[in-house]
Amino acid sequence: MSPLSISRFTPNRYLIYSGSFLMDFICAFVVGGVAVYALELGAGPVQLGALGATGAGLYVVCSLISGRLSDRFNRKHSLLIYSLLGLGACVLFTRATRLYELYLYYGLFHVSMGLYWPTLQTLLGDSRHKRNLSNTLGNFCIAWSLGFAIGHYVCGALTEYGATEPFGWCVYMSLAVLVLTLALSEQEAGEKSAGKDFLARPGATNLRLWKRFLICGWIANFSMVFTLGAAKMLFPKLALDVDGLDRTTLGLMLALIHGGQLCMFCLVKYWHSWQYNRRTYLLTQLLAVPGAALLVWTSHPALYAAGMLLIGLSAGFTYSSSIYYSTSRPPDSKTRTGFHEAVIGLGILTGPLAGGVVAELWNLHSPYLLALVLIALSLALQSWLLLRPVKHIA
């Protein structure tokens, strides 16, 4: 069946869900494979952190650019270009033999991702028409987190046979993403007003309250992605070189982060009372505190697993909050979507970089102590913003 015939029978949103699953399956292979291969090439904590920061820095810049470009150019054609760029990076990974080459190709891959995701999310908003926003975003989040969760586990198993083994599979999956992108409909119908499901939420019509939740969503998302970034780039060295875990177990540990996210995405898809609920918003983030603490003060695989799961649950909630408040109130939702992705990139940039420095100065558990401090400061700032009285401004 050709891509054109697929698009005739499949709504855009289902193609986007499928593409999101595959693209983050690829991302899991790239992140996990690059970290393990870099260790094999002799990288230390600072080099690993710098590698993660290289990709994340480019991701931040490209996310901000993409949020504006998505209004000026055809989104399907843009996604095709970005997907081809990602495919090119995956092909180059299969040829890498030196550490500096990983820096170059990892950066190129994140350029493509920084351009790809805001454009795809904007197209997702256009494809929902009058459908419930929470339901659409919930399906999208479930799709990409499932890709990451399965991808990390499979990547860990593949690296048992060779550190570069995942990169060849990335090429084949990137070709599948191109087919799905070709199948997307050319018709684009941008939203002009807030959705009915958004306006029905208590407090949703209060502009000042919405702005506070929007800002808090970005703050919370940054602190959690900082933690995730440190875990995904630096935990492999702790697990493999210090604790002696095998690569399959490492893949399972990283998969549990996204397994926790997946569970939270399933919950928020059907449970809508969390929206504009200050108590739920703050208490859910507290799950990350014992999660990070377990990574700081324990060394047992079962406790590591529990810590990863708790961090994933909290990260799933903060991501859901950030993307919901960023997209639910037009106009300018496309610019806020780009900023939402840029905040994620900033967390991925600073987490491995700062974590790598403190790991070099102290030990490989210390990045998670730094993350614990950041989470506490983030919660304090959000509490101050949300618990202050709010005047009603529509």
MARVONU-361648 format. One record per residue (C-alpha): x, y, z; residue number from 0. Coordinates in steps of 0.2 Angstrom, whole numbers. Layout:
REM MARVONU-361648
PT      px      py      pz     k
PT       X       Y       Z   NUM
...
***
This chain:
REM MARVONU-361648
PT      px      py      pz     k
PT       0       0       0     0
PT       7      17      -5     1
PT       9      32       7     2
PT      -5      41      -2     3
PT     -17      27       0     4
PT     -13      26      18     5
PT     -17      44      20     6
PT     -34      42      12     7
PT     -40      30      25     8
PT     -30      35      41     9
PT     -33      51      50    10
PT     -18      62      53    11
PT     -18      60      72    12
PT     -16      41      70    13
PT      -1      43      58    14
PT       6      56      71    15
PT       4      44      85    16
PT      13      30      75    17
PT      27      42      69    18
PT      29      48      87    19
PT      31      30      93    20
PT      44      26      80    21
PT      54      42      82    22
PT      56      40     100    23
PT      60      22      98    24
PT      74      28      87    25
PT      79      42     100    26
PT      80      28     113    27
PT      92      19     102    28
PT     103      34      99    29
PT     104      40     117    30
PT     107      23     124    31
PT     118      17     110    32
PT     129      33     110    33
PT     131      33     129    34
PT     137      15     129    35
PT     148      17     113    36
PT     156      33     120    37
PT     161      23     136    38
PT     168      10     125    39
PT     179      24     116    40
PT     185      29     133    41
PT     173      44     138    42
PT     173      49     156    43
PT     159      58     166    44
PT     163      76     159    45
PT     164      69     141    46
PT     148      60     143    47
PT     140      76     150    48
PT     147      87     136    49
PT     141      74     123    50
PT     123      76     130    51
PT     125      95     131    52
PT     131      96     113    53
PT     115      88     107    54
PT     103      97     119    55
PT     111     114     115    56
PT     107     112      97    57
PT      90     105     101    58
PT      85     121     111    59
PT      90     133      97    60
PT      81     123      84    61
PT      65     121      94    62
PT      64     139      96    63
PT      66     142      77    64
PT      54     128      73    65
PT      40     135      83    66
PT      40     150      71    67
PT      44     141      55    68
PT      29     129      57    69
PT      18     144      53    70
PT      27     149      37    71
PT      30     133      28    72
PT      20     118      24    73
PT      22     106      39    74
PT      22      90      30    75
PT      36      96      18    76
PT      45     102      33    77
PT      43      86      43    78
PT      50      76      27    79
PT      66      87      27    80
PT      68      85      46    81
PT      66      66      45    82
PT      78      65      31    83
PT      91      75      41    84
PT      88      62      56    85
PT      90      48      44    86
PT     107      55      38    87
PT     113      56      56    88
PT     108      38      59    89
PT     118      32      44    90
PT     133      42      50    91
PT     132      34      67    92
PT     135      17      58    93
PT     152      24      52    94
PT     158      32      68    95
PT     174      26      75    96
PT     181      40      86    97
PT     173      50     100    98
PT     173      67      91    99
PT     163      59      77   100
PT     150      55      90   101
PT     149      73      95   102
PT     146      79      77   103
PT     133      66      73   104
PT     124      67      90   105
PT     123      86      87   106
PT     116      83      69   107
PT     103      71      75   108
PT      97      83      89   109
PT      96      97      76   110
PT      83      86      66   111
PT      74      82      82   112
PT      73     100      88   113
PT      65     105      71   114
PT      54      89      70   115
PT      45      89      87   116
PT      37     106      88   117
PT      31     105      70   118
PT      24      88      73   119
PT      15      94      89   120
PT       8     109      79   121
PT       1      97      66   122
PT      -6      87      80   123
PT     -16     102      87   124
PT     -22     105      69   125
PT     -28      87      66   126
PT     -39      86      82   127
PT     -52      99      76   128
PT     -66      98      89   129
PT     -59      82      98   130
PT     -55      83     117   131
PT     -37      91     119   132
PT     -33      80     134   133
PT     -38      64     125   134
PT     -27      69     109   135
PT     -12      74     120   136
PT     -14      59     131   137
PT     -13      47     115   138
PT       2      57     109   139
PT      11      56     125   140
PT       7      37     127   141
PT      14      34     110   142
PT      31      42     112   143
PT      34      36     130   144
PT      30      18     124   145
PT      43      21     110   146
PT      56      26     123   147
PT      52      13     136   148
PT      53      -2     123   149
PT      67       6     114   150
PT      78       8     129   151
PT      76     -10     134   152
PT      79     -17     117   153
PT      94      -6     115   154
PT     101     -12     131   155
PT      99     -30     124   156
PT     106     -26     107   157
PT     122     -18     115   158
PT     126     -35     122   159
PT     131     -40     105   160
PT     140     -24     101   161
PT     139      -6     106   162
PT     136       0      88   163
PT     122     -13      85   164
PT     107      -1      88   165
PT     113      11      75   166
PT     110       0      60   167
PT      92      -3      66   168
PT      90      16      68   169
PT      92      18      49   170
PT      78       5      45   171
PT      66      13      57   172
PT      70      31      50   173
PT      65      25      33   174
PT      48      19      41   175
PT      46      36      49   176
PT      48      44      31   177
PT      34      33      24   178
PT      22      38      38   179
PT      27      56      35   180
PT      23      55      17   181
PT       6      48      21   182
PT       1      63      31   183
PT     -13      74      24   184
PT      -9      90      15   185
PT     -24      98      23   186
PT     -20     109      38   187
PT     -33     118      48   188
PT     -26     129      62   189
PT     -35     132      78   190
PT     -42     149      80   191
PT     -50     148      97   192
PT     -48     139     113   193
PT     -56     121     113   194
PT     -72     118     123   195
PT     -64     105     134   196
PT     -51     118     139   197
PT     -64     132     143   198
PT     -75     119     153   199
PT     -61     118     166   200
PT     -63     127     182   201
PT     -51     142     182   202
PT     -47     140     163   203
PT     -56     157     159   204
PT     -44     166     171   205
PT     -30     173     160   206
PT     -19     177     175   207
PT     -21     159     183   208
PT     -18     151     167   209
PT      -2     161     165   210
PT       4     155     182   211
PT       1     137     178   212
PT       9     139     161   213
PT      25     146     169   214
PT      25     133     183   215
PT      23     119     170   216
PT      39     125     161   217
PT      48     127     178   218
PT      43     109     184   219
PT      47     102     167   220
PT      64     109     167   221
PT      68     102     184   222
PT      62      85     179   223
PT      71      84     162   224
PT      87      90     170   225
PT      85      74     181   226
PT      81      63     166   227
PT      95      71     156   228
PT     108      67     170   229
PT     101      49     172   230
PT     101      44     154   231
PT     118      51     150   232
PT     128      47     166   233
PT     119      33     174   234
PT     127      20     161   235
PT     144      24     168   236
PT     138      21     186   237
PT     129       5     182   238
PT     142      -3     170   239
PT     159       3     177   240
PT     155       5     196   241
PT     140      -7     200   242
PT     144     -20     187   243
PT     127     -21     180   244
PT     125     -29     162   245
PT     119     -19     147   246
PT     102     -27     147   247
PT      99     -23     165   248
PT     105      -5     161   249
PT      92      -4     147   250
PT      78     -10     158   251
PT      83       4     171   252
PT      82      17     158   253
PT      66      10     151   254
PT      58      11     168   255
PT      59      30     168   256
PT      48      30     152   257
PT      37      16     159   258
PT      33      28     174   259
PT      29      42     161   260
PT      18      30     152   261
PT       8      25     167   262
PT       6      44     171   263
PT       1      48     154   264
PT     -13      34     154   265
PT     -19      42     171   266
PT     -20      60     165   267
PT     -28      55     149   268
PT     -44      49     158   269
PT     -42      59     175   270
PT     -45      78     171   271
PT     -47      85     188   272
PT     -28      88     189   273
PT     -30     103     178   274
PT     -29     119     188   275
PT     -28     109     204   276
PT     -14     117     214   277
PT     -13     103     227   278
PT     -13      89     215   279
PT       0      99     204   280
PT      12     101     218   281
PT      10      84     227   282
PT      13      74     211   283
PT      30      82     209   284
PT      35      76     226   285
PT      36      58     219   286
PT      53      63     212   287
PT      61      67     229   288
PT      62      49     235   289
PT      66      44     217   290
PT      81      55     216   291
PT      86      51     234   292
PT      86      32     230   293
PT      99      36     216   294
PT     110      46     228   295
PT     111      34     243   296
PT     108      17     237   297
PT     117       5     225   298
PT     105     -10     224   299
PT      97     -13     207   300
PT      80     -15     214   301
PT      81       2     223   302
PT      88      10     207   303
PT      73       3     198   304
PT      61      10     211   305
PT      70      27     209   306
PT      69      27     190   307
PT      50      23     191   308
PT      46      37     203   309
PT      56      50     193   310
PT      47      44     178   311
PT      30      46     186   312
PT      33      63     191   313
PT      41      68     174   314
PT      26      61     165   315
PT      15      73     175   316
PT      26      88     173   317
PT      27      85     154   318
PT       8      83     153   319
PT       6      99     162   320
PT      18     109     152   321
PT      11     103     135   322
PT      -7     105     140   323
PT      -5     123     146   324
PT       6     127     131   325
PT      -6     121     118   326
PT     -24     124     126   327
PT     -26     142     124   328
PT     -23     150     107   329
PT     -17     162     100   330
PT       2     160     100   331
PT       0     141     105   332
PT      13     137      91   333
PT      26     149      99   334
PT      23     141     116   335
PT      25     124     109   336
PT      42     128     103   337
PT      46     136     120   338
PT      40     120     128   339
PT      52     109     118   340
PT      66     122     121   341
PT      63     120     140   342
PT      65     101     138   343
PT      81     104     128   344
PT      88     116     141   345
PT      85     103     154   346
PT      94      90     143   347
PT     108     102     141   348
PT     111     107     159   349
PT     108      90     167   350
PT     122      80     159   351
PT     134      95     159   352
PT     132     100     177   353
PT     130      82     182   354
PT     146      77     173   355
PT     156      91     182   356
PT     150      86     199   357
PT     153      68     196   358
PT     170      71     191   359
PT     173      82     206   360
PT     164      70     219   361
PT     157      53     213   362
PT     144      46     201   363
PT     130      47     213   364
PT     132      66     216   365
PT     122      71     200   366
PT     106      65     207   367
PT     110      75     223   368
PT     111      90     212   369
PT      95      86     204   370
PT      87      83     221   371
PT      91     101     226   372
PT      85     108     210   373
PT      68      99     212   374
PT      66     106     230   375
PT      70     124     223   376
PT      58     121     209   377
PT      44     116     221   378
PT      47     131     232   379
PT      46     143     218   380
PT      30     135     211   381
PT      22     135     228   382
PT      25     153     229   383
PT      18     157     212   384
PT       3     146     214   385
PT      -3     149     232   386
PT      -3     168     230   387
PT     -21     175     228   388
PT     -26     177     210   389
PT     -37     191     203   390
PT     -49     186     189   391
PT     -44     192     172   392
PT     -53     184     157   393
***
